[in-house]
Amino acid sequence: MAPQVSTTRATGKPKGAGRRIHLPAWWLVLPAVALLGAFFAFPVGRIVGDSLFDGGFGLSHYTALFSDGVTVRVLLRTILVALAVATVTLLMAYPYAYLMTIVSPRARALLMVIVLLPFWTSLMARGFAWVLLLQDNGPIDKLLGLRLMGTAWAVIVAMAQVLLAFMVLPLYSSMQTIDRRLLSAAASLGAARRSAFLRVYLPLSVPGIVAGFSLVFILSVGFYVIPALLGSSQQAVVAQLIQERTSALLDFAGAGALGTLLLIVTLALLVVVQLAARRGLVGRRGPAPATAPEGGR
């Protein structure tokens, strides 16, 4: 009888080498959590700590923000500018993203290049280009007779152009998943094209609208370069006020309190937008229809 050969010796691999190693699912997000903790959570926590423990625990820096007569007005102006920028970009990006879903692949690639083209130049260069366009006796002033330099409108127009891609891409990503046969089905049931678009297509694109609006709004409230180049001290936003507190006044604790307040207000507004969009989407869909009984068919 021939001797039995060990499996390990025959294959040259140790026992159990072919087994799969099962790791917990949370290990997959561990690198992302580590990066967020190191480069976001820790700096934010440090800023909040400095604003609360400047010579002892207290809320004096936060109460001062509501009593200096400037911070609240600047904060409201920043929120209004961010909302205006998000609204303008939405009005421009929605038809553009819709066009990308109905054209040929070659035309779609060209439209995508046009959207991403501004990213090939630096933000500072684009800011100075808007300075040349909007300055007094510049092209806009000579052609249209509009003096926009140093106003909130100049900041809104320039920021909308800079952040347009951040609205187009989420909208296109949401729209390309919509089945256009639903519009044909609505038309076959007697709905006009406008009614089919408003009652079928638009509600289905709400996730893209919410994602793009939220992204542009978040980026707008913290913008500094464009408001500093095209705005004025009378039309300052929160980022300019934080820069002045840190560089001119050396009030790092007050600047940290202002940044923390801006973060809290921004998160609260985003929660309101998400809840309103979700409630509006559910309201448009309406309740689920009841199942008809067997005898009623």
C-alpha positions, 0 to 999 in steps of 0.5 A: 500500500502506497504511503499517503502524501501530505497535502501541504507537501504536495501543493507546497502551500500551508494548510488554510492558505486558500481561505479568505480573510473576512474583515469587518465592514467598518474597516473599509471606511477607516482610512476615510475616517482617519483623514477626516479626523486628522484634517477636519475634526481636529482643526475644527475642535481646536478652533472651537476649543480656543473660542471657549477656553480663552483664559478660562471657559466662557461664552464671552466671544459668542455673546460679543458676536451678537452685541457688536452690531456688525457680525449679525449683519455680515452673517445675514449678508453672507447667507443671502449672497450664498442663497443668491449664488446657489439660485443663479447657478441652479437656473443656469445649470438645470437646462444645461444639464438637461441638454447633456442628457438628450444630445449625442455622446460626442456633443455630451463630451463637448459640453462636459469639457466646457463645464470643466474648462474653468478648472484648468485655470487658477481661481485667482486668475479667474477672479482678476479676469472678472475684475477687468470685466466689471471694473469702472470703464470696463467692458460691462460698464461701457456696453451695458452702463452697469457699474457692478464693481464693489457691489454684491451683484459683482460677487454673485455673478463671479461666484456663480460662474466659478461654482457653476460646475458644482451644480451641473455635475450633480444635476446631470448625475441625477438626470441621466438616471431618469427614464424618459419613457415616463414622459411618453407615458404621461403624454399618452395619458393626455398630459401636456409636455409642460405638465409632464415635465413639471409633474414627472421629470422635475420631481425625479430630479429633486435629489440632484437639485438638493445635492447641487444647491447644498454643495454650492451653498456650502462653498459660497458661505466660505468664499474669500477670494472673489468677495475680496477682489470684487466686493468692498468693505461695505459689502463684506462677507464672513470670510473677510471678517474672519481674515480681518480679525486674525490678521489685523486684530489678532483676535484668534478666539473671536475669529474662531467663535465667528467661524463656529457660528457660521458652521452651526448656521450653515448646518442648520440651513442644510438640515432645513433644506433637506427636510423641505426637499424630502417632504416636498418630494413625498407630497408630490408622490402622494400616498400609495394607492390602495389595492383593489379587491378581487371582486372589483376588477 
